[in-house]
Amino acid sequence: MTQSIHHSMQAPYDAIIAVLQDYFDGLYHSDTTRLRRVFHANATYSCATEAPLVHMDMPTYFAIVDKRPAPASRGEKRRDRIAAIQFAGAVTAFAHVECAIGPRFCTDFLTFIHVENRWQVIAKVFHYDLIS
């Protein structure tokens, strides 16, 4: 019995980790094909580190990613880290992750929903510090 309970809890956790790996790889390689698998089509992207608030939809965000040089192309060191994953029921989760892109070290709060038979990010809210 314990094994089936553990398995039922472990499967969504493992699925979120797999999506986060796609997320980190998509950012590192500026790969919007991969990022489109991670983000729900109606997801939002927000950052209040500097005024004014940055808030955009996925088409706007993906256009920016498509234009920026990939961190991989510059040989940047990867600083991907999953700090925490939490679940609120069977179809809602939250991940606190960190990564670096260019001069920015980002702390990302990613809200996940399980729809269309898979986990997808519905909201990304992040803060960044400049790497010295």
Order of alpha helices (4+ residues) and beta strands (2+ residues): alpha-alpha-beta-beta-alpha-beta-beta-beta-beta
